[in-house]
Every structure is written in C-alpha cells, then in structure tokens.
Amino acid sequence: MANRTVHRKAKEYRWEGVDELPYKEDGRALFKSVTRQVLFSDPELRGELRYFEVAPGGFSTLERHRHMHAVLVLRGRGHCLVGTEVRPIETRDLVTVPPMTWHQFRATAGEPLGFLCMVNAARDKPQLPSADELAVLRRDAKIAAFLRNEPA
Amino acid sequence: MANRTVHRKAKEYRWEGVDELPYKEDGRALFKSVTRQVLFSDPELRGELRYFEVAPGGFSTLERHRHMHAVLVLRGRGHCLVGTEVRPIETRDLVTVPPMTWHQFRATAGEPLGFLCMVNAARDKPQLPSADELAVLRRDAKIAAFLRNEPA
C-alpha cells in the first residue's frame, strides 16, 4: 500500500494512483453508497489518511471500535451521530470519534458528503450494534430520527 | 493538546477551539508568513493532523527530518520542492515527503496556500540545510529558481 510518489494530482475528488473502493452492499443495509480512497498509508507513518464519500442520501456503517476517528469534512454536508450527539456537519467541520463510541455519517439528499478520516495504522476491527444496543440507541428520539434518515 | 470535543465548526479556514499559531519570523528568513493550526492531536492517536497556511508569496521552512509528511492541499496553489523535484501544486493535490528529504512549500503571489499535513505524533526535529547543502541544492537551476521564488 505504500506509495511514495511525491506528487499525486486530484481530479475533483479522485486521486491519481489511488483506487476507489466501493463498499459492497449486502442485504443487511448496514451502509449505503459509500466509497473509500486510501490517500496515505506507509510503513513509516503511524497514521493513515482515507477519503470517504457518501452519495446523496447514503450513510456509513453504524459502528464502534477501540481506535479513534479524526474526521475533516472535505465536501458537502450531512449529519453525524457520535455517541448520543446528532450534529449537522458541513464542509471543513471537524468530527472527533472517541474510543468505543457509536458513530455514523449521513449525506443530505441533495449532495455527496466527502470526508477525510485519520486513523491509527494499527487498529482494531469495528463492532456492529446488537439488536439490543440498537433498541437502546433508538430510545433517544433524536437518534431514532437520525437513523430513519430524518434528522431534525 | 487532546481535544475530544465531538464537533468543531469551521469558519473558512479557522477552526473552533483551535489556536492559530503564527510562526515567529526572525532575521534568518527561514520561512515567511506561515500559520499553523493543530486540528487533531490526542494520546490515542498515533498521527497528528495540522493545517498550515502560507500567505501569498510566503514559504515554509526548507528542512528535512526522519519522519514523513503526508500533505493534502486544502486551498490555493503554489509550488513545492521535495528532494530534487519542483512541482506546481493546487487544491486537493497530495504531496508525500519521504524520510530525510529536503522540502519546502511556496504560495503563489495571488492567493494563500493552505494544506493539511499528517505526521507521526512521535517524531524527530527538523534539520536545516548547512551553507554547503544549500549550495548543492542551488546547483540545480530549477531548484535555484524555486528558492528565489521564481518557479518556472
């Protein structure tokens, strides 16, 4: 994965020499219309920088993990859930996902939501919520509306 | 430095709760008109994400170090020197600075150059070129022109 090419040009939100990885959707509808590009990953770097793009109306997986996410919105707008907070987010906003915190990103209907996400190169796998954990989240009306794609 | 505020809004290229640190200029003119904002730095993160802004006509320090730089241009345009390569760069381009490689970023005359830079949280201090090392760099006409702020 290490790419030491000094200069990689961008065409809009696609980068030279970087694969765009679509997430394979399955019947569980855990996420919708998300692509990923790994911008920086190198044995010498302890962090990785990835770019995710969520198509209009799409959403990332609702998950949690031990490692943190450090997010900068690069384009568009949407909402995020982090723990029990639902927030409208727009270009250049920063979002911090602390360890073991449920989180999800949703694009607005009208435009894609693109964001950079810095993580540790060495990190644990995401955990998905159980039915019980989802039920607990949904007890909060604000979170339930977010999960129905109807943020206030 | 750890800031676990979940959501920090941006106003243009200034972020809520983030100090903007001007670099103190001294008589050596090692850099010109550069500010820094540390966007993400946390004991749980092995990387740090900083935003640097170089005012029109300004430039970052010419330096090298053991740690790598992973750069994404967030606004504007300019030129960079990485090793012996001088490249025009513009918004969203990626620049990789390998270990122990001389590098410098220069903004064009007309607009600021803003870029994100991911580094390891644990890293060595930058080294400045000696007079001899500078002389060697300047033997390359392309690099000499870049250092005079007159990239081709």
Interface residues (C-beta under 8 A of the other chain):
Chain A: N3 R4 T5 V6 H7 R8 K9 A10 E12 Y13 W15 L39 F40 D42 E44 L45 R46 G47 E48 L49 H67 M68 A70 L72 C80 V82 G83 E85 R87 I89 T91 R92 D93 L94 V95 T96 V97 P98 P99 L116 M118 N120 A121 A122
Chain B: N3 R4 T5 V6 H7 R8 K9 A10 E12 Y13 W15 L39 F40 D42 E44 L45 R46 G47 E48 L49 H67 M68 A70 L72 C80 V82 G83 E85 R87 I89 T91 R92 D93 L94 V95 T96 V97 P98 P99 L116 M118 N120 A121 A122
